[in-house]
Amino acid sequence: MKYHRVLVEAIVFALQQIFNENRQADKVIEQVLKSNKKWGSRDRAFIAENTYEIVRWWRLLKFVSNINCVKVEEDALFWQIFGSWRVLQGDKLPEWNEFSKLNPKEILARKEEAKETRKIRESIPDWMDAIGEQELGEKWDGELHAMNHQASVVLRTNTLKTNKLDLKKAFREIGIDTETLPNVADALVLPKRANVFSTELFKKGLFEVQDAGSQLIASFLDVHAGMRVIDACAGAGGKTLHLATLMENKGRIIAMDVEDYKLQELQRRAKRNGIGNVETKLIEAKTIKRLRESADRLLLDVPCSGLGVLRRNPDAKWKLKSDFLEKIKQTQAEIITNYSKMLKHGGKMVYATCSILPSESEAQVQKFITQNPEYQLIEEKRTSPANDGFDGFYMALIERK
Ligand SMILES: C[S@@+](CC[C@H](N)C(=O)[O-])C[C@H]1O[C@@H](n2cnc3c(N)ncnc32)[C@H](O)[C@@H]1O
């Protein structure tokens, strides 16, 4: 494969930003791609895919490159890591100075050696591997392996504006193939990746990009047109928009969060989707108390470790710290205990996480139910990267007596 030096420079710059400036991979890649308007779609895909894959395989790549420092700082080492990655992909490296120290045979031999140690082979920090094994036992191997594969692009049809089959046809007309997914009503999956955000179909609000597992959560809440619904950790509204379509744009949704910029993004998305039944509310000291017993349905899509969506956010492997996990569990316990008071008696709520760890999910719900007997667990569901190819979500449907 022939590389263009400028593209590899862009990848090295992106990696520096992600690892040394502690910036989010998706934001860095977006900025890098915007920096040169002349790059075509292949160049853009080359930069984005190689950067994401190098982040995903960071620990393994350091190992096969024989780089032992904790923090990689020099440009030269980033070039070597890129070179090792391409060797693992079967490429013959160009005779550039930057690759002169790399020995492909040695790289491949070290890859064989890495197979013996899961945390190196699967490229994950020690503490995360230990927690995964402790909480999931034998299942951890399979989930971890599955989370190292690139996730598919999945769309959710906006049924307020179109239907799945018409959307599929409209994509076909612009040369993009999509497939339906059994058991996920409005989902279309792309067998081949494409930039769907630049299409007119997206600008018209005919779909949102949303993992299949995530699409099951709003449906799990059993909402109906005309209800009063609170989405208490709404963020930029992935699930709020879905709730609004399930409610046929009727009734009222209060979408709340502690971050105002996310709610502003939610409003922009709601407008594009033709949604008019959502009101956003920034959470302040008395917000929860004022809304006591006011909701027919309540969604608690709580902040979590994100250990179910590593396929999409591989940089979280290196950015997450074990003490954060402890703190976030505390926040989850506070949210389920305090926010559940917003539910009417006879109403239903869903507690959801994008984590495969039971301590953030089943265990939180069990503890809450035990301490608050007026709430009753109706049903729990999990999606699994290993078993169904979806991201790893957890959802619990709970009723208030
Ligand atoms: C998993 S994300 C939500 C994703 C969103 N529901 C979606 O579908 O796109 C969790 C959200 O909880 C918010 N959050 C963090 N602490 C919170 C708190 N104490 N109360 C409410 N929301 C909180 C975060 O800002 C974040 O947007």
The ligand as a Tripos MOL2 file, in Angstrom:
@<TRIPOS>MOLECULE
LIG
   27    29     1     0     0
SMALL
NO_CHARGES

@<TRIPOS>ATOM
      1 C1        -25.2330    8.2520   29.2230 C.3       1 LIG1
      2 S1        -25.2270    9.9650   29.0840 S.3       1 LIG1
      3 C2        -26.7880   10.3070   28.4080 C.3       1 LIG1
      4 C3        -26.9390   10.0010   26.9510 C.3       1 LIG1
      5 C4        -28.2490   10.4540   26.3940 C.3       1 LIG1
      6 N1        -29.3820   10.0030   27.1630 N.3       1 LIG1
      7 C5        -28.4260   10.0120   24.9570 C.2       1 LIG1
      8 O1        -29.2030    9.0980   24.6790 O.co2     1 LIG1
      9 O2        -27.7850   10.5950   24.0740 O.co2     1 LIG1
     10 C6        -25.4390   10.5130   30.7280 C.3       1 LIG1
     11 C7        -25.7550   11.9760   30.8860 C.3       1 LIG1
     12 O3        -25.9320   12.2390   32.2770 O.3       1 LIG1
     13 C8        -25.5410   13.5560   32.5310 C.3       1 LIG1
     14 N2        -25.3480   13.6930   33.9740 N.ar      1 LIG1
     15 C9        -24.2260   13.5830   34.7210 C.ar      1 LIG1
     16 N3        -24.5120   13.7680   36.0360 N.ar      1 LIG1
     17 C10       -25.8490   14.0030   36.1130 C.ar      1 LIG1
     18 C11       -26.7400   14.2850   37.1880 C.ar      1 LIG1
     19 N4        -26.3230   14.3580   38.4290 N.pl3     1 LIG1
     20 N5        -28.0370   14.4880   36.8830 N.ar      1 LIG1
     21 C12       -28.4710   14.4140   35.6050 C.ar      1 LIG1
     22 N6        -27.6840   14.1500   34.5500 N.ar      1 LIG1
     23 C13       -26.3750   13.9490   34.8020 C.ar      1 LIG1
     24 C14       -24.3150   13.7440   31.6670 C.3       1 LIG1
     25 O4        -24.0840   15.0990   31.3910 O.3       1 LIG1
     26 C15       -24.6890   12.9310   30.4160 C.3       1 LIG1
     27 O5        -25.2220   13.7640   29.4330 O.3       1 LIG1
@<TRIPOS>BOND
     1     1     2 1
     2     2     3 1
     3     2    10 1
     4     3     4 1
     5     4     5 1
     6     5     6 1
     7     5     7 1
     8     7     8 2
     9     7     9 1
    10    10    11 1
    11    11    12 1
    12    11    26 1
    13    12    13 1
    14    13    14 1
    15    13    24 1
    16    14    15 ar
    17    14    23 ar
    18    15    16 ar
    19    16    17 ar
    20    17    18 ar
    21    17    23 ar
    22    18    19 1
    23    18    20 ar
    24    20    21 ar
    25    21    22 ar
    26    22    23 ar
    27    24    25 1
    28    24    26 1
    29    26    27 1
@<TRIPOS>SUBSTRUCTURE
     1 LIG1         1 GROUP 0 **** ****
